[in-house]
Amino acid sequence: MFKTYTGLFLGVALIATWGTNTSAQQNATELTTVISGTGRYIGPGLKHGMQSTMRCNSTSAIFVRGSAKLDSESATLSMEVGLESNLPTTGPKGNVTVTVKDAEGKTLATATSDEIGMAGTTNWHARDDNQQYLVVDSVVRSSASIDPEVAHRAKSLYVVAQCTGSSNSFSGVDDYGAFKIDVRLAGLSAMSKP
C-alpha cells in the first residue's frame, strides 16, 4: 500500500513538472518575439534605464533619451522618448530614430518620432523645500504598425536619441501623450499612424 501511494505521488509530481516546463517553454517562445533595442550614449549623465541618451549641453542637466522594442508577431514597434531638464524656463527638444536590421545587419526600415519638447522646471512647479527648482523628467510612449514582413525578418534595433533644440512648452504629443512615428521602409516610404 505504501508503494502505491508513493507511485501515485511521484506520478502526480511528474505530471505537474511536465506541465510547468511546457508553460515555461511557451513563455520563452513568446518572449523571443519581442526585440529590444540597443543604442548610443553621448555625454556625461545617467541613462535612466533608456537604450540611448544624448546630453544637450555641457552646463545643465538637459537630456533626450529613447528606447524601442519590436513585437515581431504583431508587427508593432513601441517607442519611448524621455526628456529631462533642470533649468527653470527651458527644457529640451528632440526626437528618437530606430533602425530595424536583419540578421546580416542590413537596414530594413527606420522609424523616427515626431520632435517632442518639454518646458523647464518653473512650468512644472517642481521645487524642493528650499524653493530650489528640481530636475524634471518626462517619458512619453507611442507605437506604430510596421510591415509584417519587416517585423518577421528583424533581428535587431538600433536606437539614437537626438537633441534638436530647446523648448519652453510641452509639444509634439497629442492629448493622450502619444506622438507620431514616421516609418520608412528601406527604399520605400510609408507613414504609420500611432
C-alpha contacts under 8 A as a table, 3 or more apart, distances in Angstrom:
res1	aa1	res2	aa2	distance
1	M	4	T	5.16
1	M	5	Y	6.57
2	F	5	Y	5.37
2	F	6	T	6.22
3	K	6	T	4.99
3	K	7	G	5.95
4	T	7	G	5.12
4	T	8	L	6.03
5	Y	8	L	4.96
5	Y	9	F	5.97
6	T	9	F	5.07
6	T	10	L	6.02
7	G	10	L	5.06
7	G	11	G	6.05
8	L	11	G	5.09
8	L	12	V	6.26
9	F	12	V	5.18
9	F	13	A	6.15
10	L	13	A	5.03
10	L	14	L	6.17
11	G	14	L	5.14
11	G	15	I	6.25
12	V	15	I	5.13
12	V	16	A	6.11
13	A	16	A	5.09
13	A	17	T	6.07
14	L	17	T	5.04
14	L	18	W	6.00
15	I	18	W	5.08
15	I	19	G	6.10
16	A	19	G	5.16
16	A	20	T	6.21
17	T	20	T	5.09
17	T	21	N	6.21
18	W	21	N	5.18
18	W	22	T	6.20
19	G	22	T	5.16
19	G	23	S	6.35
20	T	23	S	5.18
20	T	24	A	6.19
21	N	24	A	4.93
21	N	25	Q	6.09
22	T	25	Q	5.12
22	T	26	Q	6.28
23	S	26	Q	5.08
23	S	27	N	6.15
24	A	27	N	5.05
24	A	28	A	6.10
25	Q	28	A	5.06
25	Q	29	T	6.21
26	Q	29	T	5.10
26	Q	30	E	6.22
27	N	30	E	5.02
27	N	31	L	6.09
28	A	31	L	5.05
28	A	32	T	6.37
29	T	32	T	5.37
29	T	33	T	7.06
30	E	33	T	5.61
30	E	34	V	7.77
31	L	34	V	5.85
32	T	35	I	7.14
33	T	70	L	7.99
33	T	71	D	5.66
33	T	72	S	5.29
33	T	73	E	6.11
34	V	69	K	6.58
34	V	70	L	5.43
34	V	71	D	4.36
34	V	72	S	6.15
35	I	69	K	5.40
35	I	70	L	5.07
35	I	71	D	6.48
35	I	72	S	7.52
35	I	155	K	7.02
35	I	156	S	6.48
35	I	157	L	7.22
36	S	68	A	6.19
36	S	69	K	4.36
36	S	70	L	6.59
36	S	156	S	7.41
36	S	157	L	6.69
37	G	51	Q	6.56
37	G	67	S	6.56
37	G	68	A	5.41
37	G	69	K	5.82
37	G	156	S	6.59
37	G	157	L	4.44
37	G	158	Y	5.49
37	G	159	V	6.09
38	T	51	Q	5.32
38	T	52	S	7.14
38	T	67	S	7.87
38	T	157	L	6.37
38	T	158	Y	5.22
38	T	159	V	5.87
39	G	51	Q	5.21
39	G	52	S	4.65
39	G	158	Y	5.32
39	G	159	V	4.50
39	G	160	V	5.84
40	R	51	Q	7.32
40	R	52	S	4.98
40	R	53	T	6.64
40	R	159	V	7.03
40	R	160	V	6.13
40	R	161	A	7.86
41	Y	47	K	7.82
41	Y	52	S	5.39
41	Y	53	T	4.76
41	Y	54	M	5.96
42	I	53	T	6.14
42	I	54	M	4.73
42	I	55	R	6.20
43	G	53	T	7.98
43	G	54	M	6.18
43	G	55	R	5.14
44	P	55	R	7.00
45	G	55	R	7.28
45	G	61	A	7.67
47	K	50	M	5.54
47	K	51	Q	7.42
47	K	52	S	7.23
47	K	53	T	5.91
47	K	65	R	7.41
50	M	53	T	6.97
50	M	65	R	6.22
50	M	66	G	5.71
50	M	67	S	5.37
51	Q	65	R	7.53
51	Q	66	G	6.03
51	Q	67	S	4.93
51	Q	68	A	7.69
51	Q	159	V	6.73
52	S	65	R	5.53
52	S	66	G	5.20
52	S	67	S	6.44
52	S	159	V	5.97
52	S	160	V	5.66
52	S	161	A	5.57
53	T	63	F	6.92
53	T	64	V	5.95
53	T	65	R	4.31
53	T	66	G	6.54
53	T	160	V	7.57
53	T	161	A	5.68
53	T	162	Q	7.91
54	M	63	F	5.68
54	M	64	V	5.43
54	M	65	R	6.31
54	M	161	A	5.94
54	M	162	Q	6.07
54	M	163	C	6.70
55	R	58	S	7.40
55	R	61	A	7.41
55	R	62	I	5.98
55	R	63	F	4.51
55	R	64	V	6.62
55	R	163	C	7.54
56	C	62	I	5.54
56	C	63	F	5.51
56	C	64	V	7.19
56	C	92	P	7.21
56	C	163	C	5.62
56	C	165	G	7.99
57	N	60	S	6.25
57	N	61	A	7.71
57	N	62	I	6.64
60	S	85	S	7.65
60	S	86	N	6.72
60	S	87	L	7.20
61	A	84	E	7.03
61	A	85	S	5.63
61	A	86	N	5.57
61	A	87	L	7.82
61	A	135	V	7.62
62	I	83	L	7.57
62	I	84	E	5.29
62	I	85	S	4.45
62	I	86	N	6.63
62	I	87	L	7.93
62	I	91	G	6.76
62	I	92	P	6.12
63	F	82	G	7.82
63	F	83	L	5.77
63	F	84	E	5.08
63	F	85	S	6.78
63	F	92	P	6.62
63	F	163	C	7.51
64	V	81	V	7.17
64	V	82	G	5.68
64	V	83	L	4.83
64	V	84	E	6.66
64	V	92	P	6.83
64	V	93	K	7.49
64	V	94	G	6.23
64	V	95	N	7.57
64	V	161	A	6.00
64	V	162	Q	6.36
64	V	163	C	6.01
65	R	81	V	5.71
65	R	82	G	4.65
65	R	83	L	6.35
65	R	96	V	7.62
65	R	161	A	5.31
65	R	162	Q	7.77
66	G	79	M	7.23
66	G	80	E	5.44
66	G	81	V	4.62
66	G	82	G	5.95
66	G	96	V	5.85
66	G	159	V	6.86
66	G	160	V	6.96
66	G	161	A	5.35
67	S	79	M	5.74
67	S	80	E	5.16
67	S	81	V	6.83
67	S	159	V	6.46
68	A	77	L	7.09
68	A	78	S	5.52
68	A	79	M	4.39
68	A	80	E	6.31
68	A	98	V	7.20
68	A	157	L	7.51
68	A	159	V	6.93
69	K	77	L	5.92
69	K	78	S	5.39
69	K	79	M	6.73
69	K	157	L	7.48
70	L	75	A	6.99
70	L	76	T	5.78
70	L	77	L	4.47
70	L	78	S	6.29
70	L	151	A	7.39
70	L	157	L	7.98
71	D	74	S	5.69
71	D	75	A	5.61
71	D	76	T	5.30
71	D	77	L	6.49
71	D	151	A	7.44
72	S	75	A	4.84
72	S	76	T	6.93
72	S	148	P	7.50
72	S	151	A	4.66
72	S	152	H	5.32
72	S	154	A	7.46
73	E	76	T	7.97
73	E	148	P	7.98
73	E	151	A	7.42
73	E	152	H	7.15
74	S	148	P	7.66
75	A	145	S	5.74
75	A	146	I	5.50
75	A	147	D	6.65
75	A	148	P	5.24
75	A	151	A	5.18
75	A	152	H	7.66
76	T	143	S	6.59
76	T	144	A	5.72
76	T	145	S	4.67
76	T	146	I	6.18
76	T	151	A	7.91
77	L	143	S	5.41
77	L	144	A	5.36
77	L	145	S	6.21
77	L	146	I	6.82
78	S	141	R	7.33
78	S	142	S	5.85
78	S	143	S	4.13
78	S	144	A	6.61
79	M	113	S	7.96
79	M	141	R	5.74
79	M	142	S	5.52
79	M	143	S	5.98
80	E	139	V	6.56
80	E	140	V	5.68
80	E	141	R	4.47
80	E	142	S	6.63
81	V	95	N	7.20
81	V	96	V	6.70
81	V	139	V	5.58
81	V	140	V	5.45
81	V	141	R	6.51
82	G	137	D	7.04
82	G	138	S	5.61
82	G	139	V	4.21
82	G	140	V	6.51
83	L	91	G	7.76
83	L	92	P	6.43
83	L	93	K	7.78
83	L	117	G	7.72
83	L	118	M	6.79
83	L	137	D	5.69
83	L	138	S	5.28
83	L	139	V	6.38
84	E	91	G	6.93
84	E	92	P	6.93
84	E	118	M	7.98
84	E	135	V	6.85
84	E	136	V	5.51
84	E	137	D	4.32
84	E	138	S	6.41
85	S	90	T	7.33
85	S	91	G	5.13
85	S	92	P	6.76
85	S	120	G	6.04
85	S	121	T	6.92
85	S	135	V	5.52
85	S	136	V	5.41
85	S	137	D	6.71
86	N	91	G	7.78
86	N	120	G	6.86
86	N	121	T	6.27
86	N	133	Y	7.04
86	N	134	L	5.87
86	N	135	V	4.16
86	N	136	V	6.27
87	L	90	T	5.65
87	L	91	G	6.81
87	L	120	G	5.39
87	L	121	T	6.02
87	L	133	Y	7.59
87	L	135	V	7.63
88	P	120	G	4.89
88	P	121	T	4.64
88	P	122	T	4.79
88	P	123	N	7.71
88	P	133	Y	6.52
89	T	119	A	6.45
89	T	120	G	4.24
89	T	121	T	6.37
89	T	122	T	5.85
89	T	123	N	7.11
89	T	168	N	6.10
90	T	118	M	7.69
90	T	119	A	5.37
90	T	120	G	4.11
90	T	121	T	7.60
90	T	166	S	6.36
90	T	167	S	5.60
90	T	168	N	4.98
91	G	117	G	6.96
91	G	118	M	5.01
91	G	119	A	4.61
91	G	120	G	4.52
91	G	121	T	7.84
91	G	166	S	5.64
91	G	167	S	5.16
91	G	168	N	6.16
91	G	169	S	7.85
92	P	117	G	5.76
92	P	118	M	5.85
92	P	119	A	7.49
92	P	163	C	6.93
92	P	164	T	7.83
92	P	165	G	6.22
92	P	166	S	4.51
92	P	167	S	5.69
93	K	115	E	6.64
93	K	116	I	5.46
93	K	117	G	4.03
93	K	118	M	6.50
93	K	163	C	5.98
93	K	164	T	5.53
93	K	165	G	5.01
93	K	166	S	4.95
93	K	167	S	5.76
94	G	115	E	5.19
94	G	116	I	5.49
94	G	117	G	6.52
94	G	161	A	7.40
94	G	162	Q	5.45
94	G	163	C	4.36
94	G	164	T	4.70
94	G	165	G	6.71
95	N	112	T	7.04
95	N	113	S	5.51
95	N	114	D	6.12
95	N	115	E	4.78
95	N	116	I	6.19
95	N	161	A	6.08
95	N	162	Q	5.53
95	N	163	C	6.84
95	N	164	T	7.34
96	V	112	T	5.71
96	V	113	S	5.43
96	V	159	V	6.99
96	V	160	V	5.63
96	V	161	A	4.47
96	V	162	Q	6.11
97	T	110	T	6.91
97	T	111	A	5.58
97	T	112	T	4.29
97	T	113	S	6.51
97	T	159	V	5.85
97	T	160	V	5.25
97	T	161	A	6.59
98	V	110	T	5.58
98	V	111	A	5.10
98	V	112	T	6.36
98	V	157	L	6.31
98	V	158	Y	5.49
98	V	159	V	4.57
98	V	160	V	6.43
99	T	107	T	6.66
99	T	108	L	7.70
99	T	109	A	6.06
99	T	110	T	4.47
99	T	111	A	6.53
99	T	157	L	5.55
99	T	158	Y	5.08
99	T	159	V	6.61
100	V	107	T	5.87
100	V	108	L	5.56
100	V	109	A	5.17
100	V	110	T	5.95
100	V	111	A	7.99
100	V	154	A	6.26
100	V	155	K	7.72
100	V	156	S	6.09
100	V	157	L	4.80
100	V	158	Y	6.75
101	K	104	E	7.69
101	K	105	G	5.28
101	K	106	K	5.28
101	K	107	T	4.48
101	K	108	L	5.36
101	K	109	A	7.24
101	K	154	A	5.50
101	K	155	K	6.04
101	K	156	S	5.30
101	K	157	L	6.22
101	K	158	Y	7.97
102	D	105	G	5.29
102	D	106	K	5.48
102	D	107	T	6.67
102	D	108	L	6.65
102	D	153	R	5.69
102	D	154	A	4.60
102	D	155	K	4.96
102	D	156	S	6.59
103	A	106	K	7.43
103	A	153	R	7.65
103	A	154	A	7.07
103	A	155	K	5.37
103	A	156	S	7.54
107	T	110	T	7.65
107	T	186	A	6.51
108	L	150	V	6.31
108	L	154	A	7.44
108	L	185	L	6.06
108	L	186	A	5.20
109	A	150	V	7.47
109	A	183	V	6.93
109	A	184	R	5.49
109	A	185	L	4.16
109	A	186	A	5.02
110	T	183	V	5.80
110	T	184	R	5.34
110	T	185	L	6.51
110	T	186	A	7.43
111	A	181	I	6.26
111	A	182	D	5.40
111	A	183	V	4.27
111	A	184	R	6.25
112	T	181	I	5.50
112	T	182	D	5.22
112	T	183	V	6.62
113	S	179	F	6.83
113	S	180	K	5.96
113	S	181	I	4.49
113	S	182	D	6.36
114	D	172	G	6.21
114	D	179	F	6.17
114	D	180	K	5.57
114	D	181	I	6.23
114	D	182	D	7.59
115	E	164	T	7.84
115	E	172	G	5.80
116	I	170	F	7.47
116	I	171	S	5.48
116	I	172	G	4.41
116	I	173	V	6.88
117	G	166	S	7.13
117	G	167	S	5.42
117	G	168	N	7.75
117	G	169	S	6.57
117	G	170	F	5.22
117	G	171	S	4.89
117	G	172	G	6.45
118	M	167	S	5.78
118	M	168	N	6.50
118	M	169	S	5.33
118	M	170	F	4.24
118	M	171	S	6.54
119	A	122	T	7.95
119	A	123	N	6.23
119	A	124	W	7.75
119	A	167	S	5.69
119	A	168	N	4.21
119	A	169	S	4.23
119	A	170	F	5.60
120	G	123	N	5.98
120	G	124	W	7.23
120	G	136	V	7.51
120	G	167	S	7.82
120	G	168	N	6.26
120	G	169	S	7.75
121	T	124	W	5.18
121	T	125	H	6.28
121	T	126	A	5.65
121	T	127	R	7.97
121	T	133	Y	6.15
121	T	134	L	6.62
121	T	135	V	6.78
121	T	136	V	5.97
122	T	125	H	5.06
122	T	126	A	6.56
122	T	133	Y	7.12
123	N	126	A	7.93
123	N	169	S	7.99
124	W	136	V	7.72
125	H	133	Y	7.96
126	A	133	Y	5.79
126	A	134	L	5.72
126	A	135	V	7.71
126	A	136	V	7.20
127	R	130	N	7.55
127	R	131	Q	5.11
127	R	132	Q	5.23
127	R	133	Y	4.47
127	R	134	L	5.55
128	D	131	Q	5.23
128	D	132	Q	5.50
128	D	133	Y	6.56
128	D	134	L	6.62
129	D	132	Q	7.39
140	V	177	G	6.11
140	V	178	A	6.61
140	V	179	F	7.89
141	R	177	G	7.23
141	R	178	A	5.91
141	R	179	F	7.35
142	S	178	A	5.10
142	S	179	F	5.86
142	S	180	K	7.32
142	S	181	I	7.74
142	S	194	P	6.37
143	S	181	I	7.29
143	S	194	P	5.54
144	A	181	I	6.43
144	A	192	S	5.86
144	A	193	K	6.08
144	A	194	P	5.05
145	S	192	S	6.33
145	S	193	K	7.71
145	S	194	P	7.91
146	I	150	V	7.13
146	I	151	A	6.75
146	I	183	V	7.11
146	I	192	S	7.22
147	D	150	V	5.29
147	D	151	A	6.30
148	P	151	A	4.92
148	P	152	H	6.19
149	E	152	H	5.24
149	E	153	R	6.24
150	V	153	R	5.20
150	V	154	A	5.94
151	A	154	A	5.23
154	A	157	L	7.94
167	S	170	F	7.50
170	F	173	V	7.95
172	G	179	F	6.33
173	V	176	Y	7.54
173	V	177	G	5.19
173	V	178	A	5.21
173	V	179	F	4.63
173	V	180	K	7.73
174	D	177	G	5.30
174	D	178	A	5.51
174	D	179	F	6.38
175	D	178	A	7.52
178	A	194	P	7.23
179	F	194	P	6.80
180	K	192	S	7.76
180	K	193	K	6.05
180	K	194	P	5.43
181	I	191	M	7.76
181	I	192	S	6.38
181	I	193	K	6.62
181	I	194	P	6.60
182	D	190	A	7.57
182	D	191	M	5.34
182	D	192	S	5.89
182	D	193	K	7.72
183	V	189	S	7.38
183	V	190	A	6.10
183	V	191	M	5.65
183	V	192	S	5.89
184	R	188	L	6.29
184	R	189	S	4.65
184	R	190	A	5.46
184	R	191	M	7.09
185	L	188	L	4.94
185	L	189	S	5.72
185	L	190	A	6.99
186	A	189	S	7.80
